[in-house]
Amino acid sequence: MSSQDVDTRIILVLLLVLLLALCAVGWCALRLTILLRRPGSLQCSVRAKNARGWRTGVLILGPRALEWFSTRSFLPVPQRVFQRAGFHIVGHKLARNDLTVAHVEYLGEALDIAMSPQSFAGLVSWIDSAPPAEEPTYI
């Protein structure tokens, strides 16, 4: 095998790797665009209470649940689903860079969710718009 054949193979492998990288970047950009265009979507970051790092993502306000999609994932499914019944805002504070950090509890798990003040208002509206719980009837 000549050195020219080896060089051609190396170039083809590099082009294939480049093509795969471009496809991955394109998929992530398309996925994020689709998520952000869905009705009820908010950009936010989530972390466990008192944890160090934030995980960026998109929160979708659905009829019965919140769906959280990580921006670092290739998967088209949510990484976390918070049912409306177990989701409660415990408090909130205004943080740096004009962000609101909501302190929430979900089934006993404490979480912080950072978002814009407008997104926080949308989250509060979503919670307030829940249908009233059924009252027991005794007959």
TORZAMI-168338 format. One record per residue (C-alpha): residue in three letters; residue number from 0; y, z, x. Coordinates in steps of 0.5 Angstrom, whole numbers, plus 2048, in hexadecimal, padded with zeros to 3 digits. Layout:
<atom aa="ALA" i="NUM" yy="Y" zz="Z" xx="X"/>
...
REM end
This chain:
<atom aa="MET" i="0" yy="800" zz="800" xx="800"/>
<atom aa="SER" i="1" yy="807" zz="7FE" xx="803"/>
<atom aa="SER" i="2" yy="80D" zz="802" xx="803"/>
<atom aa="GLN" i="3" yy="810" zz="7FE" xx="7FE"/>
<atom aa="ASP" i="4" yy="80B" zz="800" xx="7F9"/>
<atom aa="VAL" i="5" yy="80C" zz="807" xx="7FA"/>
<atom aa="ASP" i="6" yy="813" zz="806" xx="7FA"/>
<atom aa="THR" i="7" yy="813" zz="803" xx="7F3"/>
<atom aa="ARG" i="8" yy="80E" zz="808" xx="7F0"/>
<atom aa="ILE" i="9" yy="813" zz="80D" xx="7F2"/>
<atom aa="ILE" i="10" yy="818" zz="80A" xx="7EF"/>
<atom aa="LEU" i="11" yy="814" zz="809" xx="7E9"/>
<atom aa="VAL" i="12" yy="812" zz="810" xx="7E9"/>
<atom aa="LEU" i="13" yy="81A" zz="812" xx="7EA"/>
<atom aa="LEU" i="14" yy="81C" zz="80E" xx="7E4"/>
<atom aa="LEU" i="15" yy="817" zz="811" xx="7DF"/>
<atom aa="VAL" i="16" yy="819" zz="818" xx="7E1"/>
<atom aa="LEU" i="17" yy="820" zz="816" xx="7E0"/>
<atom aa="LEU" i="18" yy="81E" zz="812" xx="7D9"/>
<atom aa="LEU" i="19" yy="81A" zz="819" xx="7D7"/>
<atom aa="ALA" i="20" yy="820" zz="81D" xx="7D9"/>
<atom aa="LEU" i="21" yy="825" zz="819" xx="7D5"/>
<atom aa="CYS" i="22" yy="820" zz="819" xx="7CF"/>
<atom aa="ALA" i="23" yy="820" zz="821" xx="7CF"/>
<atom aa="VAL" i="24" yy="828" zz="821" xx="7CF"/>
<atom aa="GLY" i="25" yy="829" zz="81C" xx="7CA"/>
<atom aa="TRP" i="26" yy="824" zz="820" xx="7C5"/>
<atom aa="CYS" i="27" yy="827" zz="826" xx="7C7"/>
<atom aa="ALA" i="28" yy="82E" zz="823" xx="7C5"/>
<atom aa="LEU" i="29" yy="82B" zz="820" xx="7BF"/>
<atom aa="ARG" i="30" yy="828" zz="826" xx="7BC"/>
<atom aa="LEU" i="31" yy="82E" zz="82A" xx="7BD"/>
<atom aa="THR" i="32" yy="832" zz="825" xx="7BA"/>
<atom aa="ILE" i="33" yy="82E" zz="825" xx="7B4"/>
<atom aa="LEU" i="34" yy="82E" zz="82D" xx="7B4"/>
<atom aa="LEU" i="35" yy="835" zz="82E" xx="7B4"/>
<atom aa="ARG" i="36" yy="836" zz="828" xx="7AE"/>
<atom aa="ARG" i="37" yy="831" zz="82C" xx="7A9"/>
<atom aa="PRO" i="38" yy="835" zz="830" xx="7A4"/>
<atom aa="GLY" i="39" yy="836" zz="837" xx="7A5"/>
<atom aa="SER" i="40" yy="835" zz="837" xx="7AD"/>
<atom aa="LEU" i="41" yy="839" zz="83B" xx="7B2"/>
<atom aa="GLN" i="42" yy="839" zz="83B" xx="7B9"/>
<atom aa="CYS" i="43" yy="837" zz="842" xx="7BC"/>
<atom aa="SER" i="44" yy="834" zz="846" xx="7C1"/>
<atom aa="VAL" i="45" yy="82F" zz="84C" xx="7C0"/>
<atom aa="ARG" i="46" yy="82C" zz="852" xx="7C4"/>
<atom aa="ALA" i="47" yy="828" zz="858" xx="7C3"/>
<atom aa="LYS" i="48" yy="82C" zz="85E" xx="7C3"/>
<atom aa="ASN" i="49" yy="82F" zz="860" xx="7C9"/>
<atom aa="ALA" i="50" yy="82B" zz="85A" xx="7CD"/>
<atom aa="ARG" i="51" yy="82F" zz="857" xx="7D3"/>
<atom aa="GLY" i="52" yy="82E" zz="84F" xx="7D1"/>
<atom aa="TRP" i="53" yy="830" zz="84B" xx="7CB"/>
<atom aa="ARG" i="54" yy="82C" zz="846" xx="7C8"/>
<atom aa="THR" i="55" yy="830" zz="840" xx="7C5"/>
<atom aa="GLY" i="56" yy="82E" zz="83C" xx="7BF"/>
<atom aa="VAL" i="57" yy="830" zz="83A" xx="7B8"/>
<atom aa="LEU" i="58" yy="82F" zz="83E" xx="7B2"/>
<atom aa="ILE" i="59" yy="82D" zz="83B" xx="7AC"/>
<atom aa="LEU" i="60" yy="82F" zz="83F" xx="7A5"/>
<atom aa="GLY" i="61" yy="82A" zz="83D" xx="7A0"/>
<atom aa="PRO" i="62" yy="829" zz="83F" xx="799"/>
<atom aa="ARG" i="63" yy="824" zz="844" xx="79B"/>
<atom aa="ALA" i="64" yy="824" zz="845" xx="7A2"/>
<atom aa="LEU" i="65" yy="828" zz="844" xx="7A9"/>
<atom aa="GLU" i="66" yy="825" zz="83F" xx="7AE"/>
<atom aa="TRP" i="67" yy="827" zz="840" xx="7B5"/>
<atom aa="PHE" i="68" yy="826" zz="83A" xx="7BA"/>
<atom aa="SER" i="69" yy="826" zz="83B" xx="7C1"/>
<atom aa="THR" i="70" yy="82A" zz="836" xx="7C5"/>
<atom aa="ARG" i="71" yy="826" zz="836" xx="7CB"/>
<atom aa="SER" i="72" yy="820" zz="834" xx="7C7"/>
<atom aa="PHE" i="73" yy="81D" zz="82D" xx="7C5"/>
<atom aa="LEU" i="74" yy="819" zz="830" xx="7BF"/>
<atom aa="PRO" i="75" yy="81C" zz="82D" xx="7B8"/>
<atom aa="VAL" i="76" yy="81A" zz="834" xx="7B5"/>
<atom aa="PRO" i="77" yy="81E" zz="83A" xx="7B5"/>
<atom aa="GLN" i="78" yy="81C" zz="83F" xx="7BA"/>
<atom aa="ARG" i="79" yy="81E" zz="845" xx="7B6"/>
<atom aa="VAL" i="80" yy="81E" zz="846" xx="7AE"/>
<atom aa="PHE" i="81" yy="822" zz="84C" xx="7AB"/>
<atom aa="GLN" i="82" yy="820" zz="84D" xx="7A3"/>
<atom aa="ARG" i="83" yy="826" zz="84F" xx="79F"/>
<atom aa="ALA" i="84" yy="823" zz="855" xx="79C"/>
<atom aa="GLY" i="85" yy="822" zz="858" xx="7A3"/>
<atom aa="PHE" i="86" yy="828" zz="856" xx="7A6"/>
<atom aa="HIS" i="87" yy="82E" zz="85B" xx="7A7"/>
<atom aa="ILE" i="88" yy="835" zz="85B" xx="7AA"/>
<atom aa="VAL" i="89" yy="836" zz="862" xx="7AD"/>
<atom aa="GLY" i="90" yy="83D" zz="860" xx="7B0"/>
<atom aa="HIS" i="91" yy="841" zz="85B" xx="7B4"/>
<atom aa="LYS" i="92" yy="846" zz="85B" xx="7B9"/>
<atom aa="LEU" i="93" yy="84B" zz="856" xx="7BC"/>
<atom aa="ALA" i="94" yy="849" zz="855" xx="7C3"/>
<atom aa="ARG" i="95" yy="84C" zz="851" xx="7C9"/>
<atom aa="ASN" i="96" yy="84E" zz="849" xx="7C8"/>
<atom aa="ASP" i="97" yy="84F" zz="84A" xx="7C0"/>
<atom aa="LEU" i="98" yy="848" zz="84B" xx="7BF"/>
<atom aa="THR" i="99" yy="845" zz="850" xx="7B9"/>
<atom aa="VAL" i="100" yy="83F" zz="854" xx="7BB"/>
<atom aa="ALA" i="101" yy="83B" zz="856" xx="7B5"/>
<atom aa="HIS" i="102" yy="836" zz="85C" xx="7B6"/>
<atom aa="VAL" i="103" yy="830" zz="85A" xx="7B1"/>
<atom aa="GLU" i="104" yy="82A" zz="85D" xx="7B0"/>
<atom aa="TYR" i="105" yy="824" zz="859" xx="7AE"/>
<atom aa="LEU" i="106" yy="81E" zz="85D" xx="7AC"/>
<atom aa="GLY" i="107" yy="81F" zz="863" xx="7B0"/>
<atom aa="GLU" i="108" yy="821" zz="85E" xx="7B6"/>
<atom aa="ALA" i="109" yy="828" zz="85F" xx="7B9"/>
<atom aa="LEU" i="110" yy="82C" zz="858" xx="7BB"/>
<atom aa="ASP" i="111" yy="833" zz="856" xx="7BD"/>
<atom aa="ILE" i="112" yy="835" zz="84F" xx="7BA"/>
<atom aa="ALA" i="113" yy="83B" zz="84C" xx="7BE"/>
<atom aa="MET" i="114" yy="83F" zz="847" xx="7BA"/>
<atom aa="SER" i="115" yy="846" zz="845" xx="7B8"/>
<atom aa="PRO" i="116" yy="84A" zz="849" xx="7B3"/>
<atom aa="GLN" i="117" yy="849" zz="843" xx="7AE"/>
<atom aa="SER" i="118" yy="842" zz="843" xx="7AF"/>
<atom aa="PHE" i="119" yy="841" zz="84A" xx="7AE"/>
<atom aa="ALA" i="120" yy="845" zz="849" xx="7A7"/>
<atom aa="GLY" i="121" yy="840" zz="844" xx="7A5"/>
<atom aa="LEU" i="122" yy="83A" zz="849" xx="7A7"/>
<atom aa="VAL" i="123" yy="83D" zz="84E" xx="7A3"/>
<atom aa="SER" i="124" yy="83E" zz="84A" xx="79D"/>
<atom aa="TRP" i="125" yy="837" zz="848" xx="79E"/>
<atom aa="ILE" i="126" yy="835" zz="84F" xx="79D"/>
<atom aa="ASP" i="127" yy="83A" zz="850" xx="797"/>
<atom aa="SER" i="128" yy="837" zz="84A" xx="793"/>
<atom aa="ALA" i="129" yy="830" zz="84D" xx="793"/>
<atom aa="PRO" i="130" yy="82D" zz="84D" xx="78C"/>
<atom aa="PRO" i="131" yy="82D" zz="854" xx="789"/>
<atom aa="ALA" i="132" yy="826" zz="858" xx="78A"/>
<atom aa="GLU" i="133" yy="822" zz="858" xx="784"/>
<atom aa="GLU" i="134" yy="823" zz="85F" xx="780"/>
<atom aa="PRO" i="135" yy="81C" zz="862" xx="77E"/>
<atom aa="THR" i="136" yy="81B" zz="862" xx="776"/>
<atom aa="TYR" i="137" yy="817" zz="867" xx="773"/>
<atom aa="ILE" i="138" yy="815" zz="866" xx="76C"/>
REM end
